[in-house]
Amino acid sequence: MASVDPTHSLSRYEDMPVVPLRYWGRWVSAALLGVVVLGFAVSMVLNPRFRWDVVADYMFSPQILSGLYMTVLLTVSAIAIGIVLGVILALMRLTGNPVLTAMASGYLWLFRGTPLLVQLIFWYNLSALYPQITLGFPIGPNLGTFSANQYITVFVAALLGLGLNESAYMAEIVRSGLNAVNKGQNEAAEALGMTRARVIRRIILPQAMRIIIPPTGNQLIGMLKTTSLVSVIAMQELLYSAQLIYTANFQTIPLLIVASIWYLVLTTILSIGQHFLEKHFARGDRRTTAKPAK
């Protein structure tokens, strides 16, 4: 029986032309989507009721830019409070101390179990419950007393509502990231004589950041849009500023478009920043840095 030369068979297959697959379904769906998008864009441009001239007039108006600044300030301040308190709450839940764990769990139960809108209204009306707030101990010296109406302003109420609510969600994000790190690394670091605080700061947190950053970026983008809820307590952020204008000139749709465009601009900037931050913390991950084999 004649033997078959494997090299001859291989060369025969190599000489055959390579025909790429034709994904007709993709082309058809892309064409249909393009037609829908083009039709929607044309209708937006040609429909005079959109009043693009009004949109252009108010895009950079002082009142809109003032609301935009307040939205950015609220977003950054609230997410900073959320991250700091979230890390503290996550560490409290991971200490193994039943008292600290119960306190952190109760905090999460309260702030995640009630709507954010209710919390904002509650903080705004805090003076109805406590006209005078005293800092101190139930039995012992007082550190000071101040008026709730004077110090719990609209901005402070909005910041308390957004920041404290955000910390409850950030606590679970941080806790899941810390738990994802291999326990053996923690044990090895402690065996070398490193303190618990240093192990968390130098070993655990840097590795957990790859898991914490993506959902934190999503929370930041979500916080940017959630700031629109503070309009119910008359906080002049971006949406409320637009509302004040269209209640005076009755141009509701153009002013909502102005607010939406600014939200899209800020969301795009934050998304780009999140991408580069994730890329930075993924440098030590072999799955993301390994080059494909040639």
Secondary structure, DSSP 8 states (H G I E B T S, - for coil): -----HHHHHHHHHTS-------HHHHHHHHHHHHHHHHHHHHHHH-GGG-HHHHHHHTT-HHHHHHHHHHHHHHHHHHHHHHHHHHHHHHHHHS--HHHHHHHHHHHHHHHHS-HHHHHHHHHTHHHH-SEEEEE-SSS-EEEEEEHHHHS-HHHHHHHHHHHHHHHHHHHHHHHHHHTS-HHHHHHHHHTT--HHHHIIIIIHHHHHHHHHHHHHHHHHHHHHHGGGGGGGT--SHHHHHHHHHHHH--HHHHHHHHHHHHHHHHHHHHHHHHHHHHHHTTT-HHHH-----
